[in-house]
Amino acid sequence: MADIADYPLVTISIINLDGKEYLTDCLESIQKLDYPPDRIEIIIVDNGSKDGSVGFIKKKYPSIKIIQNRKNLGFARANNQAAEESSGEYIAFLNNDTKVDNKWLLELLKPIHGSREIAASGSKVLSSDGKYLDFVGGMINFEGKGFQIDYGKKAMEDNYNIQKYLPFVNGGAMMIRKEAFLETGGFDEDFFAYYEDVDLGWRLWVLGYKVIFAPGSIVYHHHHGTSKIFSEDKLRFLKERNSLYSVFKNYDDENLARVLSGTMASIFNRVFVDVDFDYKAYYDLSSPGDDNKTTEGLNISAEPLSSLAAARCFYDNLDSLVKKRRWIQDHRKRDDKAVFSYFKGQFLAVSPDPEYQKRQIDILQELGIYKLFAKSIQRKSLIISSEILSREMAGPAIRVWNFARVLSEHMDVTLAAPNKTDLPEQDFKIVSFSDDGQLREIIRKNDIILCGGMTFAKYQSIKDSGKYLIIDIYDPYNLATLAEYKDEPIKKQLEIFKSIYAIFNEQFYYGDFFICASERQRDFWLGMLAALNRVNPYSYKQDQTLRKMIDVVPFGLPDNKPVHTRDVLKGKVKGINQKDFIIIWGGGIYNWFDPITLIKAMNIVKKKRDDIKLFFMGVRHPNPEVRELDMADKTIELAKKLGLFDETVFFNFGWVDYDERQNYLLESDIGIITHPMHVETRYSFRTRILDYLWTGLPIISTRGDSLSDLVESKGLGLTVAEDSAEELADAIIKISGDKKYYDRCVSNVNKVSADYSWDKICKPLISFCSDPVSSALKERDTDEGDDVSAPSGKRSNLMKKFFYHLFHSGPGKTAKYISNYIKRK
């Protein structure tokens, strides 16, 4: 089983400067953490305290490691010192004027543990009494200034309760993977204090990492408890200078010039707000030789002077900044278009002065900065779900949900569902529709549409849209229906086949880009596309690999490792005990599967070992529109007949919540899937098997599909012949009884799972949406004649007749009709 139970070593870095009065609350709360004390290392960096802090720590907390600085080296340098001396795999940065909830550390760890891309997580920070919000999210404006969302709002009005990607998190209540922190340069020590967390978060995004808000991690903070040493003008100097540093380092080459000029203009704009000087009178040149005017009485206070000093400091350190900028740009993984979508508050004004704000708007408009940001987010994508979106999501809904989540990092995404959902707000918009008219209005506001084939067939508004169209054909339901309806009368089978055939032909006409689940599927679909003339000289000239027409986007895995949050099977389901070996069937029971052979195998297994149990995670599909299939009833009936029901075979007659599924999987020991060998099996992609990869479960599968090939080639478990209860029973006994073999399978599963994160598998989808190319089979007038691969607005009469005959008469008669038509011409 895979779990977080190994508890990685975490170093907690606390910076202290004359904060003795806060240390007891802070350190005592750490001692109460719901985390093994021997897996926590605490390093306190003292920046030259004069209040006896060091002696106090040594006496009361002798196990804490102390780094003593003779003077205040600043927040950034001190935390970097702690990181360099740390032993932990992760580093948690914590202000000394805080106290933490007992789940603070574990909740910070959950979203980044084992993740390859989410490098940093941040806590929800409340006031010291818990009554007000301190940090629940951040925004960055165009000039690199960080803003806290809803700061000071009453905690009872808090609705920030879901994990969410942010441009940065609070530097005094965050965790980061040590390797990523050191690799990306840590906190910029030239900052000294303030906005170093903004700069770090921004830099992490540019360099290909992600930053996430972990709302279950709670910190209580005495706001500015130990930062009162800075006067207002010094605070302003630090914020002005440090944001200027961030702008210069982090914008890409295309955008830096305009943004830097706007940033400098804003700095001078703020200076003018605070300087009362009648420059018009002093520089009145209408009276030459009048040199009696003086600047006596001109009083520039410390605060506007600090803005000028910040600009001067920027120029003085330009050589160093150029080197830092070059390193960041050389290692850039994301363009500004992707990063901008996380800023959110691009045009938040620093000064409340109305005249200042008017001048800011005017200059930014003229510099084209408004256009720059508007252009970066104008790409709008609509994903249409065929399934209801709820906490009990099946495969198609899980798929579009994760598409929306990943694509929303790169563009403005709307996810439309045929139901009103109670799911919480995300980085993408969730809307509902009930008919074609409502969907048409939603489509009008978007540029790219992604939907499945059946959804496409159902709504005329999609066909009429003229938008870039992505068709998801990961589910070969033209083959699945052959298996699903095989026991129906042949007349009904043929009616269904003809309707499905027509649907596929039509979507292959309209689609600009197709996504499927495996290379085997891609070959199958390419054959169909070729038969419909989509593979032609134009499409070949556009891309000889045809990857711009159809590419592989299988199902994916969450980027982070799963965390067990509550007991659901062992000791909870009557008949399943703590020491039982559990086999899990990770989805529904459908006609194209073969659970019957599995039940027979369990009957054989029971005679040898009564501690091996089988649990079916779902029986009834959560979508009421999905037709109930008789395979589930047959399976349950056989389990009862053999005396296995609620003895060694158990059924969940509902559906496991999507966010709960990891608990069932983490309490299991093997994931299993069985199916008959037919054409649907060969081209299928059993999506729930990926949950087995995610949770580190060895797999037993019937041979014949692409994922069973993966199990065999990568040593992820065992594969068996179809319809062989004896071989299946032997596989179960083998994998449950041979610990060395079992552990080797687990190791291989964990290696392979790295290739299936949603972010990785979605790369072809991201690539198309970033630079959409229309390749649909529509008529275009060119000097070279008709281009059968490129788009225009409407189909000609010839095309309409072509598809009418193709749908109703088949390819042969259609070709004859077209030939006769051309001869008549």
N, C-alpha and C positions, 0 to 999 in steps of 0.2 A: 504494500500500500504506500502511496505517496502522501506526505503530509508536511506540515510546517513544524512537526514535533522535534526536529533536530535543533530548532531554535538557534539560528546563526548568531555569532558573537557580534554585539552592537557596542560601539563606543559612543558614549554621550559626552559631547563637548560643551562645557559651560565657561563663558568668559566672565570674569569678575573684576570689578573696579569699585572698591569701597561699597560693596553690596552685602556686607555681613548681616545686616538686619533682615535680608530676604533669604539667605542661604538655608536656614533651618527648614522653612516651609518647602523650599525647592527640593532639598536632598531627602527629607523625610518622605515626601510624596514619591520620589523615585524608589525608595526602599519598599514601598507598598505596591509596586507595579506587578501586574499579572504576567510576569516573565521571569524565568529562572535567574536568580541573582548571579550565579556563576557564569552566565552568558552575557553579562553587562560589565563593561569597563567604563569608568567615569574619569574623565580628565578635566581638571579645572585649570584654566590659564589665567593667572592673576596679572593684571596690567598695572602693577605698581601701587597696590592699595595701601592706604595709610591708616585704615580703621581696624587693623588687627585681624583681617579676614584670613590670612594665611595661617597664623597661629591657631585660630579657631578651627579651621578645617583639619589641620594636622592632629589636634587634640581630640576632636569629636568624631572625625571620620578618617582614621589613619590609613584605610585601604585605598583612599582616593589618590590618584596620581596628580601631582601639582607641577605645573610649569610656571616659574616665577620670572616675570619681566621687570626690569628696573623702572621702566616708565610705561606709559600708555602707548602701546603699539597699534591700537585700533582694533575694531571688531574683525576685520578681514584677516589681518596678519595673525592675530591670536588664534582664530579658528583654523587657519592653515597650519599653524604650529601643532595644534591638537591632532589634525588629520595626519600630519607627517609622523607623529609619535604613536598613533593609534594602532591597535591590534585587530580591531573589528572589521568584519566584512562590510558592515554598514556604519555610517556615522550619523548620529542624531545631534543636531545643533539646538541648544536650548538656552534661552535667556535665564540669567540668575534670578530675576525678579518674577519668577513664575512658580506655579505648582501644577502637577499633572494628574490627570485621571488615571486610575489603575490600569486601564486598557490603552493608554496613550501610545506606548511603544509598539504593542502588537498590531494596533490598527494602522499605525504608520507603515509597518512592515508589510502588511497584507498585499497592497496593490503593487509593490515593487519586488517582493520576494521572488527570485528566480526569473524576473522579467529581463528581457534583453534590451528593451527600448525605454521602459519607464524607469528613469534613473533616480528621480526625486519625488518625495511626497511631502505634503504639508498638513499641519494640524488645523482644526478649528480653534480659534483663540477667543476666549471670552474675558470680560473684565474680571478682576480678582474676586469679586463677590458673585460672579456668574449671572449678573442681571443684564449685561449689555454685550453686544457683539464688538469684538476687536478686529479679528481677521477671519473672514469667511470666503475670501476670494480677492483677487487683484486684477487691475487693468493697467495697461501702459498706454500713455498718449504718444503722439508722433515724436515728441522731443525727449522720450526716454524717462519721463516722470512716472513713478508708480503711484497708484491710487488704491485704497482699500474700499471694497464694496460694502455699503451699508454700515460703515463704522459708526458706533454709538447707538445703533438701533436696539430696541429692547429685545432681549433674548427670547421672550415669549413669542415674538413675531418671526423667529428664525425659521426659514424654510430651506436652508442650505444643508440638505441631508443625503445627497447622493455624491458619489465620486465623480469628479469632473476635471478635465484637463484645464490647466491655468497657465498663463504666461510666466508666472512666478509664484512662489509660496513664501510665507513669512520666514525669514532667515533665522529667527529666534525660536522656531518651533517646526523644524523640518528634519527629514531624513534623506540621505543620499547614499547610493552605492559608492564605497570608497574608491574603487577602481575608476569609476566615471568622474568622480570629483577631482582626483589627481590628474587624470588624463586630459580633462578640459581646462586645467589651470587653477581650479579652486576659486575662492573669492579673490577678486582683483585687489591686491594690497594697496594700490595707489588710491583706492576709494577711502581708506581709513575707516569710515563708518557711513551708513545710509546709502540705500539703493544698491548695495552690493548683492542683495538677494534678487533684485530686479534684473541686474546685469547677468548674474549667474543663470537665472531661469531663461532669459532671452538667449544667452549663449548656448545653453543645453539644447534648446529647440533648433537653433541654427545648425548645431553639430550632429543632429539626428536623434537626439534623445527626447523624452517626454517628461512633463512635470504634471503631477496629479494632486488634487485636493482630496484628503481623506477625512471626511467629516466625523467619523467615529472616534478619531483621535482628538481628545479635548485637552486644552491647556488654559489655565487661568493666569492672567497677566496684570501686574501693576503697571499701567501704561506710563512709559518714560520713567519707571522707578529708579533706574540707575543711569539715565542719560541726561540728567539735569545739568551736567557739567558744561554743556554747550549753550552759549548765548544764542539768541534768535538769529543774529547776523552770521554766526559761525554755522548754524544749521542750514541757513539759506546758501551759504558758500558751498557747503558739502553737497547739497542737493542739486544746485546749479551745475557745479563742476562734474559731479559723478554722472548725472544724466547726459551731459555733453560727451563725456568719455564713452558711455554706452552707445550713443547714437553713432559716433565715429567708428567704433569697433564693429558693430553688429549689422548695420544695414549693408545690403549687397551693393556692388559697384553701380548697378543701374539706377539705384534710388538715392545713394548717399548725397550727391551734390545738391539736389533739390531740398532734401530733408534737413541737411546741415545748414543751408542758407536760411530755411524757415526757423530752425532752432535758434540760430544767432539773432535773427530778427526778433524773435520772441523775448530773448534775454534783454535786448535793448529796450523793447517795448515795456518790460517790467521795470527797468531802471527809470524810464520816463514817468511811470505812475507815481514813483516815490520822490522825484526831484522837482521841487517847485522853483522854477527858474524861467523868467520872462526872456526867452532867447530872442523873440521878435524885436523887443525894444533894444536889447543889447546889440544885436546885429543889424540894426536899422542902418542901411548903407545909403540912405537918401541924403544924409548930411555928411559928406566927405570931410575928413579932418577933425571930426568931433570925437576926440579921444578922451574926453572927460569921464566917459562911462566906465564903471569898474564892476568887478564881480564880487565886490564886498557885499555881504549879506547872502551870497550863494552858499547854501548849507547842504552838503551831500552827507546824509546820515550813513551809519554803518551798514544798514541793510542794502540799499541800492549799490553801495560801494562793493559789497560782497559779491554781487552779480558780475560786476566788471572784473573783480579780482579772479572770479572763477573762469571767465573767458581768457584772462591773461595766463592763468595757470595752465589752461588747455594748450595754448600756444607754446608755453615754456616746456611742456612735456610731449610735444608733438612727435619727436623722434621715437620715443618709447611707444607711443600710441600707434604709430605707423607699423612698428614691428608686431604689436599685438593684433592689429587689424589684419595684417597680411597672413598671420598664422590662422586666424579664424576663417578668413575667406578661402584660404587654401584647403581647409578641412571642412568646408561647408557641405552639409547634406540636404538642407532644405532651402528653397528660395524664399524670398520675402513674401510671395503670394501666399504660401502656406503659413508662414509665421504671422503675417498680418491678421489672419482670422482669429488669433487669440488675443490681440491687443484690446479689442472691444471698445475702449474709451479713447480712440485715436485723437479726438479733438476736444477733450476735456481741457478747460482753461485753468491755469494755475492761479490767476488773479481774479477776484470777483468784480473788479472795476469794469463798468459797462464800456467805457471808452477803450480800455485795453482789449476787451473781447471783440469790439467792432474792428479795431485795427488788426487783430489777429486774423479774423475772418477775411478781411480785404487782402492782406498780404499772402495768406495761404492760397486764396483763390488764384491770385495772379501768378504765384510760383507753381501752380498746378499740383499742389499737394493734396487738395481735396480730390482731384481727378485721379491722382495716383492711388489713393486708398480705395476710391469707388471702383476703379478698374480692377483692383486686385481681388475684390469680392463680388464682381458682377456675375461670375460664373455660377449659375443656379441650377442645381440638380434635383430632380424629383424622383423618388423611389416609390413605386406603387406596390403595396402588399396585397397578395391574393388572400392571405390568411388574417384572422383577427390578431391584434396585438394585445397581449395580456401577460400576466405573470406566468401563465401556463402556456408557453409557446411551443409549437411544434417546429419541425425542421425549416419549412419555407419562411416562417415568421422570424425564427432565429437568424436565418441567413440575411434577410433584408435589414433586420435590426443592426446587425454588425456591419453591413455595407454602409448604412447611414452613419454609424459611429465612426468608421474609418474615413469615409469620404468627407465628413464634416470637419476633419482636420485640414482639408485642402480647399474647401469651397462651401458655399451656402447650400445646405441640404434640407429638403423637406421630405418627410416620410408620411405617405398617405395610406390610411387603413380603412377597411370597410366597417369599422366599429369605433365607437368612442371609447378610448382607453383610459385606465386609471394609472398608467405608468407615469413616473415622475418626469419632469422637464429634463431635456438633454441639451447637448450642444447643437442638436438639430431640431427643427420644428416637427411636431407631430400633429397631423390634421386628419380629420375623418371625412368620408363622403358616403353617400347612400345611393347615388344614381349618376348617370353619365353627365347630366347637366352640372352637378356639383364638381365632378372630376374635371370637366372641361375648363371651369374657372380656375381650378388649382393649376392645371397644365399651362394655362395662359401666362402665368407668372414665372415660368421656368424655361431653361434652355435645353436641358438634357433630361430624357426620361429613361428610367430603368424599370422593367417589369418582366414578369414571366409570360410565357406564351398563352396560357389560358386567360390571364388578365387582359392581355392584348386583344384576344379574340372577343372578349366580352364587351369592351368599351370602344365605340366608334370614335370617341373624342381623341383617343391615342392615335388612331390612323389618320385623323384629319389635322393633327397638330402641326405638322411640318417641322417638328423639333428633331434634334438628334435622338436616335432611338437605340437603346441597348436592350437586347432580348436575352433573358436568362434561360438557358436550355439545359441546366444542370440535371434536370429530372427528365429522362426520356420516357414521358408518359405515353407516347405512341406505342412503346414496347410494353410498358407497365399495364396498359389496358388490355393487352393480349392475355396477360396472366390473370388480371383482375376479373375479366368477364368470360373466361374460358368455359365456365359451366353454364353459361346462358345459351339460349337457342342461337343457332348460327345466324339467323336473320338479324337478331339484335346485335350480335357481334359485328356483323358487316356494317350495320348502320352506324355504330360507334366508330368503327375503323374509318369509314368514309368521312365522318365529321372531323375526326382528329387529323386525318390526312390533309383535308382542306385547310384546317387551322395552321398546320405546320407550313404548308406551301405559302400561305398568305404572310405569315410572320417572316419567312425567309425573303419575301419580296420587300417588306417594309424596313427590316432591321438594318441599322448602320454598323452595329457591332454586336457580336454574339459571345456569350461566356458559357463555358461548360465545365464539367467537374474533373475531367481526366484526359490524358492524351489519347486514350482509347476512344473515349466519347468524341473527342475532336475529329478523329479520323472518320468516325461514323457520320458526324454532322457535315464534314467536308464533302462526303459522298453525296449527301442530299443537296447541299448547296451547289455542287457541280451539276447535278441533274437538273437544277432549276436555272442554270446559266449564270449563277453568281460567281463562279470561277471562270474568268474570261480574260482576254488580253488587257482590259482596263484594270481589273482588280489585281492582276499579276504585275502590271507595270507599277501600280501604286505600292505594292509590297510583295516581293517574290515569295516570302514565307507565309503570306496571308494571315499573319498574326494581327494585322490591323483590322481584319474582318472577323476572325474568331480566335479566341485564346482561352487558356485554362485558368479558371478561378474556382478551385474546389471549395469545400467547406473549410473553415478555419477553427483555430483554438484561441481562447483568451491569452493575452500576452503574459499575464502573471500566473504563477502556480496557484492551484486551488487551496483553500484553507478550510479545514473542517470546523464548522461553527456550532453544530449540535448533533446529538445522537438521534438517528432515525431508524436504524435497522437492528443492530445488535442490542439485545435487551429491551428493544422497543416494540418490535413486531413479535407477537406471540408465536413461539416455535423457533425463533432465531436467537441463538445464545451467543455470548461474548466470544467464545472460542471456536465458533463455527467458521467454516471456510465457505465464503459466499461467492456464487457466480451470479453476475447481473446481466440481464437483458435490457439494454439501455434505450428502449423506445417503445413504440406501439407494436401490436401484433396484426400484421396485414397478410392478405392472401398470397403475396409474392414471396413471403418468408416460409420457412419450414420449422416451426416450433414443435410440430408433432414428433419428428425424429429426436429432438432434444428431450422431450418428455419421456420418450421410450428409453433414451440413454440414461436419464436420471433414475429410472426404475432399475436399471442395471447397477448404477453407481450406489444406490441405496443399500443393495445387498452386500456391498463391500465396505462402505463407510456411511454411517448415518449422520456425520457432522458436516457433510457437504450440502449446502442449500442453494436453491435457485430462486431468484427474485426478478419478476417482470415489473419494470418501472412504470409501464403504462398499459392500459387496456382500451379505455374509451378516449378517442381523440378529443382535444379541447375545442376544436372547431365544430359546432353543431351541423355545419353544412357538409362536412365530410361524411360520405356514406359509410354506414357500419358494415363491416365485413364479417363473414361467418367463421374465419380462421380463429378468431379469438374465442368464440364459443366452443369450437371443436377442441381447442387446446385445453381449455378449462375442464371440459367434459372428460377428456382423456386423463387428465391429472386426477380427477375425482375417481374415475373408474379404476385406476391403478393404485389408489390409496395414497397418492402423493400430495394431494391438495391440503395446504396448510400443515403439512408434515415436513416435506422436503422441498416442495414447490409452492411459491407464494406469489400472489398477484396484487398489484395496486390497481384497483378498479377505477381510480381517477386518473390524474395526470400530475406529475411532479412539477412544481414551480420551477421556472428556468433558473432562478437564482438559488434554488435549493438542491439542484441536481448533484452538485459536487459532494454533498454530504452522503448521499446514497452510494456514489461511486467510490468515495474515499473509505467507506466502511466495507467495500467489496474487495475481492481478491483476484477475480478473473472477469473480463468482459467477454461476452459471447454473442455470435450471430450465426444463424443457420438458414440456408435457402436452397431451393431446388436448382438444378442446373438447366437454365433455358436462356433465351436470347436477352431477356430483360436483365438477368443476373450478369451476363457478360458486360453490359454497358452501364450497369448501375453504379452508384456511389453511395455506400451505406453510411450516411452522415453521422449517425450516433457512435460509430466506431471511433470517430475522432475524440469523443469525450473519454474513451478508454485511453487514448494517447495522452490526453491532457492530464488525467489523474494517475498516470503511470501504471495502468493495468495491463498485464499480459493478455493476449487475445487468442481465443479459439474461434475459428471461422471455417465455414464450408468453402471449398475451393471454387474458383470460377469468375470472381469479380476482380476489379483492379486493386482493391484494398487487401484482398486475400493474397494477391501477388506480393504486395508490400510486406505483409506479415511473414511470408515465406522468405523473401529476399533479404529482409533486415533482421530476421530472428526475433520477431516480436511475440511469438507464441507458436501455436500449432494450427495447421489446416487439415481438414478431413474431407473424405469423399462425401458426395451428397447421399442422403437416404441411408446412412450407415450408423445405426444406433450403437453398434458394438465399437466401431472405430472412434466415435465421438466419446463414448464412455471411457475408453482407454486413454484418450487425450486428456480428459478431465482428471482421471486418476494420476496420470503421469505428471501433469503440471502442478497438481496440488500436493503431490508427495515427494517431488524432487526439488529440494530447496535451492541447490546450486543452479539448477536449470531455471527455476522460477526467478531467482535474483538476476541471472544473466538476461532474461527476457525483460525484466523491469529496467535494467540499465539500457538496453537497446531501445525500448519504448521512449525513455526520456531523451535519448539522443535524437530520435526521429521527430519527436514532437516539436523540436525547435524549428523545423521547416514548415510548420503548418499554422503559425500564428496568423490571425486575421490580417494584420498589417502586411505580412509578407505575401500571402496568397492574393491580396487585393491589388498588388502592384500593376497588373495589366489593366485593371479597372481604373485605377488612379491615373495611369498613363493616358488612357483614352479620354477621360473626362478633363484632363489638363490640356489636351490638344485634340479635341474631337475632329474626326474625319468622316465625312459622309461617303459611304460606299454602297448605299442602298440601290436596289435594282429598279431605278426609275428613269424615265426618259429625260435626256438633256440634248438640246440642239447645239451642235458644234460645227466648226468648219469641216470636221472630219466625218460628219454624219452622226448617227445615233450612238450615244455612249450608254451602253446597258449597265454600267456600274455606278454612274454618278447621278445626283439628284436634280430634280427641278421641282416646281410646285405641284402640279397635278399630273395624273396619268392620262395618256392619250386613249382614244377609243380602242386602238389596237391593243393596248395593254389590258384594258378592261375585258376585251373579248378573249385575249390570251388567257387571262386567269379564269374567266368563266369556263372556257373549254378545258383548262387544266384541272380545275376542281371537279368538273362533272364528267369528263370524258377520258382523262388520263393523258400522259405525255405523247403517246403515239398519235392519237387522233388530233391532238393539239398541233403537233408538228405538221400534219397533213393540212389542217385548216390554214395555218400561217403560210405554208407554201402556196396554196391556192389563192390566198389573199394577195400575196406578193405578185403572183402571175397576173392577177386581174389588174393590179396597179400598172 
